[in-house]
Amino acid sequence: MPFEFKKLEIPSLIVVKPKVFNDNRGHFFESYKKSEFVNNGIIDVFIQDNCSKSAKNVLRGLHYQLPPYAQSKLVRCIQGHIFDVAVDIRKDSPTFGKWLGYELSETNMEMLYIPEGFAHGFVTLSETAEIEYKVSAEYTPAAERGIIWNDPTINIEWPVKDVLLSDKDKIFKTLSESDIF
C-alpha cells in the first residue's frame, strides 16, 4: 500500500504518510492517488492546487471559506518545517472550537487532510518553508473568512510567540464573532 492513513484526536482530521522509495539518487513517492484516498474515507474531489512560501515565524491563518464554497484541504510541506493547525468550526460538532496542531516537514513527508468545516493556519518553524495543498473548491473572495490566530477561547499553543502576520490576518475576529458553519 502506498499510503498509511491515521485518524487523529479530532476524527475528521487524517494524517497521510506516503511510502517513500529512497536510493542513492534521491527519493520517489506518490503524493496523491484517488483510489487509495477514497478507500480510506477521503472522497473529496480536489480541483485546485495552491503553493505558499513563507519566512521564519510567518503565521498564515486561520482561514476558511463559507458554504457553498467551503474547502477541504490536503496540506504538505515540501521545503522546510511548519506547525499546521486545524480548528473545528462546525457548530453541531462534538469537537466544535477544538484545535489540533501537527508538524509537517520536508523530512517527514506527511500530509494533513482537513475537511470542510475547519479553519486552517500554519506557522513557519524553519528559515523558510514552502507548502503545497490541494483544495476541493476554488478560491472565492466573497466567501473567504478567518478567525484571529490568538483567540483566547480556542487557545492554540503556537510554538512561536512573535509571529509575522499579514494585515488581513491581523484583523480577523474571534470564533464567537465570526461567520461559521
C-alpha positions in Angstrom: 0.0 0.0 0.0 1.5 3.4 -1.0 0.0 5.3 1.9 -0.7 5.0 5.7 -3.8 6.8 6.9 -4.0 7.8 10.6 -7.1 9.4 12.2 -6.2 12.0 14.8 -7.8 13.1 18.1 -10.4 15.1 16.1 -11.6 12.1 14.0 -12.2 14.1 10.8 -8.5 15.1 10.6 -6.3 12.5 9.0 -2.5 12.3 8.6 -1.5 10.7 5.4 2.0 9.2 5.3 3.2 8.2 1.8 5.5 5.2 1.2 8.8 6.8 0.2 11.3 5.0 -2.0 14.8 6.2 -1.3 18.1 5.3 -3.0 21.4 7.0 -3.8 19.7 9.3 -6.4 17.1 10.7 -4.0 13.5 9.6 -3.4 10.2 9.0 -5.1 6.7 8.8 -3.7 3.1 9.1 -4.7 1.6 12.3 -3.1 -2.0 11.5 -4.1 -3.8 8.6 -5.5 -7.6 9.0 -5.7 -8.5 5.3 -5.3 -6.3 5.0 -2.1 -7.8 8.1 -0.6 -11.4 7.1 -1.4 -10.8 3.7 0.1 -9.7 5.4 3.3 -12.7 7.8 3.6 -11.3 10.9 1.8 -13.8 11.3 -1.0 -13.2 14.9 -1.9 -12.5 15.8 -5.5 -9.6 18.2 -5.4 -9.9 20.9 -8.1 -7.2 23.5 -7.3 -3.6 23.3 -6.1 -2.0 26.1 -4.1 1.6 26.8 -3.1 2.7 29.1 -0.4 6.3 30.1 0.6 6.9 31.8 4.0 9.8 33.1 6.0 10.5 32.0 9.6 7.8 33.0 12.1 5.2 33.9 9.4 1.8 32.8 10.6 -0.9 32.4 8.0 -4.5 31.9 9.1 -6.8 30.9 10.4 -8.6 30.8 7.0 -11.7 29.2 5.7 -14.5 29.7 3.2 -18.2 29.6 3.8 -20.5 27.2 2.1 -21.2 26.6 -0.7 -17.6 27.4 -1.4 -16.1 25.6 1.7 -12.9 23.8 1.0 -11.4 20.5 2.2 -7.6 20.6 2.1 -4.7 18.2 1.7 -1.6 20.0 3.0 2.0 19.0 2.7 5.3 20.9 3.4 7.7 20.4 0.5 10.5 22.6 1.9 11.3 23.4 5.5 9.2 22.8 8.6 5.8 24.1 9.7 3.3 23.7 12.6 0.0 23.2 10.8 -3.3 23.9 12.7 -6.9 23.0 12.1 -9.8 24.3 14.2 -13.3 22.7 14.1 -15.8 25.4 13.4 -18.8 23.2 12.8 -21.4 24.4 15.4 -23.0 21.0 15.7 -19.8 19.0 16.1 -18.8 17.5 19.4 -15.3 18.9 18.8 -16.5 22.4 18.0 -13.9 25.0 18.9 -11.2 22.4 19.4 -7.9 22.6 17.6 -5.2 20.2 16.5 -1.6 21.1 15.6 0.7 18.8 13.6 4.2 19.3 12.4 4.7 18.9 8.7 8.1 18.9 7.1 10.2 18.0 4.0 11.7 15.4 6.2 8.6 13.5 7.5 6.8 14.0 4.1 3.5 13.6 5.8 0.3 15.3 4.7 -2.7 16.6 6.8 -6.2 16.1 5.4 -8.6 18.9 6.7 -12.2 18.5 5.7 -14.8 21.3 5.2 -15.8 22.9 8.4 -12.4 23.6 9.7 -10.3 26.9 9.9 -6.7 26.3 8.8 -3.4 28.0 9.6 0.2 27.4 10.0 3.4 29.0 11.3 6.9 28.5 9.7 9.4 27.0 12.1 12.4 26.8 9.7 14.2 29.8 8.0 11.7 29.3 5.1 9.0 26.8 4.3 7.0 26.0 1.2 3.7 24.2 1.4 1.5 22.8 -1.4 -2.1 22.0 -0.8 -5.0 20.7 -2.7 -8.5 22.2 -2.2 -11.9 20.9 -3.1 -13.4 24.2 -4.1 -11.9 27.2 -6.0 -10.9 30.3 -4.0 -13.9 32.6 -3.8 -13.0 36.0 -2.3 -16.6 36.8 -1.2 -16.8 33.5 0.8 -13.4 34.0 2.5 -13.4 34.3 6.3 -10.9 34.0 9.1 -10.5 33.7 12.9 -7.8 35.6 14.7 -4.8 33.4 15.4 -4.6 34.1 19.1 -8.3 33.7 20.0 -8.3 33.1 23.8 -11.3 30.8 23.7 -9.6 28.4 21.2 -6.2 28.9 23.0 -3.9 27.4 20.3 -0.5 26.6 21.7 1.6 28.0 18.9 5.3 27.1 19.2 6.2 30.7 18.1 5.1 33.8 20.1 6.4 36.7 18.0 4.7 35.9 14.7 4.6 37.9 11.5 1.1 38.4 10.1 -0.5 39.9 7.0 -2.6 43.0 7.5 -5.7 40.9 6.7 -4.8 38.2 9.3 -4.3 40.8 12.0 -7.9 42.0 11.9 -9.8 38.7 11.9 -12.4 38.3 14.7 -12.7 35.6 17.4 -14.6 32.4 16.8 -17.6 33.7 18.7 -17.7 36.8 16.5 -17.2 35.0 13.2 -19.5 33.6 10.5 -19.1 29.9 10.8 -20.7 26.7 9.7 
